[in-house]
Amino acid sequence: MHIAVCIKQVPDTTEVRINPETNTLVREGVKSIVNPFDAYAIEEGVRIRERLGEGKVTVVTMGPPQADSALREAIAVGADEAVLLCGRAFAGADTWATSLTLALAMRKLRPDVVLAGKQAIDGDTAQVGPGISCHLDWPQACYVSKIRDIRKGEAIVECLMETGKEVLAVELPAVLTVVKEINEPRLPSFKGKLRARKAVIAVWDDQAIGADPEKIGLKGSPTAVNRIFSPPRRGGGEMIAAASAGDAAKLLVAKIKELRIA
Ligand SMILES: Cc1cc2nc3c(=O)[nH]c(=O)nc-3n(C[C@H](O)[C@H](O)[C@H](O)COP(=O)(O)OP(=O)(O)OC[C@H]3O[C@@H](n4cnc5c(N)ncnc54)[C@H](O)[C@@H]3O)c2cc1C
């Protein structure tokens, strides 16, 4: 079974800073890591191969040349092959163009299943996984917390819902986005690190995946960020001090009435 895993390199911070002029993330001086949800996707890909005793795991990322290090991290924990989608034509992609680019790479790779993280911690849209499935016209299952069974042509998965779990039979090839409940990612072994250092990473540009330059990158992005900002901090609020909860409730009701009159 051929398992493709989409991974994204993201800034190692939750304090994402925005350039107010360009409305893009400030990446300078910020260490990059593999998107945490993608670590679970890589681990699941490797576990599927191990469970079946055959197959290969190919990790794929669209990003700048330095995203090479994210792919090597994936090889260090067990991925077999890696593809870096890199080139000027891919720059400035929104989620539509990103998922189209990844979908074209999948057409070339022809995997049995595509795994992705639930969402990226920088862009945070959770659109790319479902987007890939739409561009390919393949089924999708999101928030996958367990793969009960997987074989050529079908997977049985559990998906997290707000109030429980849903068990789905998914026809393959399909795109599955995973949540952190699915497994515990392993740490890289010494042998894995050596393999990662020596690995040859395939680098594909727009021509390699047969992309129309008008449909990818900035040109192929139907959405644009007009403004991006952190919401202003809320005021301090007012503490209601009272001898008992009942008294506090009475004071609160009085306050609310006062506000309604105003
Ligand atoms: C309206 C809009 C405009 C944007 N404009 C720009 C821009 O001009 N320039 C710019 O640099 N960025 C831009 N972005 C950000 C860029 O589109 C996103 O970083 C990218 O499309 C991924 O979206 P996300 O981070 O929300 O990923 P999510 O959809 O949250 O990611 C889900 C999963 O998809 C996979 N995935 C996501 N991205 C990749 C990738 N690149 N390679 C492999 N797998 C991936 C991972 O498995 C990930 O866990 C824009 C985003 C939006 C919403």
The ligand as an ORCA input file, in Angstrom:
! r2SCAN-3c Opt
* xyz 0 1
  C      -7.225     33.903      2.228
  C      -5.834     33.376      2.377
  C      -4.790     33.952      1.669
  C      -3.482     33.510      1.848
  N      -2.476     34.130      1.184
  C      -1.215     33.712      1.384
  C      -0.154     34.338      0.742
  O      -0.345     35.297     -0.013
  N       1.123     33.878      0.972
  C       1.352     32.830      1.810
  O       2.503     32.423      1.990
  N       0.353     32.216      2.430
  C      -0.916     32.633      2.245
  N      -1.933     32.023      2.895
  C      -1.617     30.911      3.740
  C      -1.631     29.655      2.915
  O      -2.714     29.558      2.098
  C      -1.707     28.541      3.884
  O      -0.543     28.535      4.647
  C      -1.797     27.216      3.175
  O      -2.702     27.253      2.130
  C      -2.212     26.127      4.129
  O      -3.378     26.493      4.794
  P      -3.422     26.305      6.341
  O      -2.147     26.773      6.915
  O      -4.681     26.890      6.843
  O      -3.450     24.701      6.455
  P      -4.581     23.730      6.986
  O      -5.640     23.607      5.967
  O      -4.999     24.142      8.370
  O      -3.703     22.423      7.030
  C      -4.295     21.128      7.141
  C      -3.270     20.106      6.728
  O      -3.021     20.230      5.334
  C      -1.653     19.893      5.066
  N      -0.952     21.062      4.503
  C      -1.256     22.369      4.652
  N      -0.385     23.137      3.964
  C       0.491     22.292      3.375
  C       1.627     22.453      2.531
  N       2.061     23.668      2.157
  N       2.281     21.349      2.113
  C       1.856     20.097      2.488
  N       0.797     19.875      3.273
  C       0.119     20.959      3.713
  C      -1.045     19.482      6.402
  O      -1.215     18.086      6.534
  C      -1.919     20.207      7.400
  O      -1.938     19.604      8.679
  C      -3.225     32.442      2.737
  C      -4.293     31.847      3.412
  C      -5.572     32.300      3.257
  C      -6.706     31.635      4.033
*
